[in-house]
């Protein structure tokens, strides 16, 4: 895809940090942006900055660890904007402790957001993107923890290895 103007980007974790920077960069290229974040206040604030660049922004409160919430995000995107051309599965969290000290809640939270959130995004958006027949991209955020193991962040490392594996499998397919 060479021309981004008038196209649609969806960014999870779009209310802050990397996600907000992605949303603003897409807006600078003339894309309309759906800003998904569990923190609706942050998503609304990012949407104001995106719209100041002359494009449309739709903030959507989304819990990427919940499959139905991600499906609702896709439904809103297609209902409001009719397509998705770039999907950034970017939302991420981390917990800090040795593997044996990470609680079930730590594992569920990190794997839910960092791995399941990416998978749910792919499942909710990819079939529609393919059916649309236009050029598009899916960007799944990982980190060096998806390539190398680091102590003290076991659930994060496991999740990011999974994101890399999913992304590489999709590339091969």
Buried (B, 14 or more C-beta within 10 A) or exposed (E): EEEBEEBBBBBBBBBBEBBBBBBBBBBEBBBBBBBBBBBBEBBBBBBEBBBEBEBBBBBBBBBBBBBEBBBBBBEBBBEEBEBBBBBBBBBBBBBEEEBEEBEEEBBEBBBBBBBBBBBBBBBBBBEBBEEBEEEBEBBBBBBEBBEEEEEBBBBBBBBBBBBBEBBEEEEEE
